[in-house]
Amino acid sequence: MTGPTASAATEPALKARGLVKSFGRVVAMDGADFDLMPGEILAVIGDNGAGKSTMISALAGAVRPDAGEIYLGGERVSFHSPMDARARGIETVFQGLALAPALTIVDNLFLGREYRVPGLRGRLFRLLDRARMREEARRHLSELGLMTIQNIDQVVETLSGGQRQGVAVARACAFGSKVVILDEPTAALGVKESRKVLDLIRDVRARGISIVLISHNMPHVFEIADRVHIHRLGRRVAVVRPSDMSMSDAVAIMTGAMEPPAGRQDR
């Protein structure tokens, strides 16, 4: 596995310190820390209810923490919505996909960032450059290997679950300029489509974009991740390298059956 080596002198691409979030009496984040290094694939694992999804939602602008700080490229940021995070170069594929079922594949890929035709017609009459968007959409889907989608003008509600997941992943990887967050990106995909997604993640990382992969698929995690953030009871309990630890030990730490190794709570 190739990937960057995190060092104390390297500023994380995305960092959080002391994130706290409660929903009534339920504490979802209890002083959660997070470090994503430049150009790395960081897997985030945790048992159901560990708070990892809440932490990721805070980093993506979908949840506002009650306390704590988030830094992007060393600059403290405060996101009020996922649109704020997108404007700063963070793209996220949530488990709910956030697709518009009644719109076409092309419209979903370019939703909120449509291309306008050049000249006065685009500036004044805001005419869309549909030919360019269709060409770009086909290219992005082909890179993902979603060749089962024959008609990119299909409405999303006619697609299978796996095809919808592929469209959402293609959108994030196409437009994320700094960080791409993928929440269970292969959960609804078959073996072949899952392999294409993993290959695409590597390709995106090769362009210098940092990837956050939230997954319960431990073979995928240990195959592709440079480091693994282990989340338990609302906070980070360890960060390990797949080369230094077995899957069974990582799961034991995640579930509380084993204490995290000393010194593994830092990046």
N, C-alpha and C positions, 0 to 999 in steps of 0.2 A: 504494500500500500504506500502510495506517495502522498505527501501532504506537508504543510508547513509545520515547523517545529515552534511551538509557543515558547516564548522567552519572557522574562520579567520586563525586558526593555521594549517589548512589542505592545502597542496600544490595541486593545480589543476593538474589533469592528463594531461590536454591539455588546454593551455591558450593563448590568443591573446590580444594584446594591440595596439590600434591606427591604425588598418589596413586601408589602403587607396588604392583604385584601380579605375582608370579611363579608359574608353574605348572611346578615342576621347573626346568629350565634355560631355559624359555621366559618371557621378560619381556613380559607383556601390557600393563602400565602402567609407564611410566618417568618418573615425576614429572609426571603429568597434572594440568593445571589446567582449571577449568570455571567459567563464570559464566552463570547464567540470571537475567535481569532481571525485575522484577515485570511481569506482564501482557504478556509478549512471547511470540512463537513463535520458538524457537531451533532451527534445523536442525543436526543433527550428521551430517557426511559423512566418509567415510574408506574407503580401499581394504580389501578383505578381509584380515584379519589385522592391521589397524592398531591394534586394541585398543579401539575405540569401544564395542563391546558389553560388554566387561569393565568399562569406566568407567561405563557406564549401569547395569550390574548392581550396581556398588558404590553408586551414588547411590540405587538402588531397594532396597537392603538384601539383594540376592541373593548378593552376593560381599563378603567382608570384606577390605579392602585391608591389605597388609602394613605400609604406612606412609602418612602423609598425613592431611589433615583435611577434614571435610565440615561445612558450615554451612547451616542452614535458617533463613532470615529473620534472619541475623546470629548465631544461636545455634549453637554447636558441637554436633553430634549424632553418635551412633554407633548404626548400625542392625545388629541381630543377625539380622534376617530381613525379608522383604518385609512381614510383618505389622507390624513396628515402623515401617516407612516409611509404611504405610497409616494407622496410628494417628496419624501426624504430618501427614497430608494429602497424601501422595504416592501416586498411583495409577499403575500401570505395565501396559502391554500388551506382554508379551514376544512374541518371534516364535513361541514354542511355545504361546502363548495362555493356558495355565494354566486350561483349562476342564475340567470333570468330564464326560466323554462320556456317562456313564450317567444323568446328571441332566437335568432339563428346562431349557429356556431360562430360565424364571422362577427356578428354584432356583439356576442359575449366576449370574444377575444379582445375587441377594441372598445368595449363599453367604457365611456368616460374619457377616452383618448383617441377618438376617431380621426382619421386623416381627412383633410379638406382638399378639394381640388385646387390646383395652383391658380393664382391670379384673383381677379375681382369676384368671380363666381364663388370662390371659396371664402374669401374675406367678407364679402357683403351679403351674399345669399346663403353662405354656410353649406354649400353643396358638398356631399361626401364623396371622397375618391374611393368608390366601392371596388373598382378594378384593382387598385393597389392593396386594399385591405384583404380582398379575396386571395391575391397572390401571396401576401405575407402569411395569411392564415394557413393556406395549404403548405407553405414551407415549414412553419412551426409544427404543424401536425405530422408532417412527413418525418421531421427530425425526431419526433417522439415515437415514430413507428406505428402510428394509429391509422394504418392503411384500411382498416375496416370501415372507416368513415369515408364513404364514396362521394357524398354530397355535402359540401361545407355550408350550403345554404339551408340545410335541415334545421328545424327548430330543435332546441336542446331537449324538450320534453319527449321527443321521439327516440332519443338515444338510450342505450343501455347504461346501467350504472357505471360500468368500467369505462365506457366512452365518455361519459360526463366527467369522470375523474381525470381522464386524459386531457380533456379540453381545459379544465381548471389548472392542471399542472403546466400545460403548454403556455397558458396565459401568464402564469407567475414567472416561469423561466424566461419568457420572452421579454418581460418588462422590468424585472428586478435588476436594479443597477448596483446595489450594494449588498443587500441581504435577501435571500429567498427562504421563507419559512414554509415547510411542508408538513402538514399534520396528517399522518397516516396516508401518504400518497399512493401506496400500492394496495390498500385494504380491499378495494373493490375490483382489482385487476387480476387478470389471468397470469399464468406463468410468463408467457411471451411478452405481454404488455408491461408486466412488472420489471422484467429485464431491461426493456427499453427505457423505463423511467429511471432505473438505477444508472444506466449508461448516460442518460441525459443529465442527471445530477452531477456525474463526474465531468461532463463537458462544460457545464455551467461553472463548476469550481475551477476548471482550467482557465476560464476567462477572468479569474480573480474575484469572483463573487462568492461570498461566504454563504454556506447553506446550514440551516437548522432542520434536522430531520426528527420528527416525533414519530415513534413507531413501537409497536408491540412485536414486530417481526424481528426476533433476535438474530437469525442468520443474516438478514439484510443489514442490520445494524453493525454486526461484527465484520461484514464484508466491506462495507463502504465508508464507515466513519473513521475519521482521524482520532477523535476523542469521543467519550461517552459521558454525558452529564446524567448522574443518577439522582432522581428526585424522590423524596419520601417525606410524608407528613408536612407538606407545605414549604419545604426548603431543599436546597441542594445538600446532599450528604457526601458525595464523592464525584470526582472527575477522573476517569481512568482511560487508558489506551487499550484498545482491543488486543494488541500484541502482548500486553502485560497481564491479562486476566482472562479466565475462561467465561463462557456464557453462563454456566451454572453459578459461578461465584458472583457475577454481576446481578443475576436474578436474586440470589440470596441476600445481597446488600439491599436491593430494591425492595424486597419484602420484609426486611428486618431480621432475617434468619442468620445473618452474619454481619459483624461490625465492619464498617469501611476501613480499609488500610490506613494506617497513620500517614498523615501528610498528603492524602489524596483529595482533600476538600478544596485545595487551591488549584488554580489553572496550571 
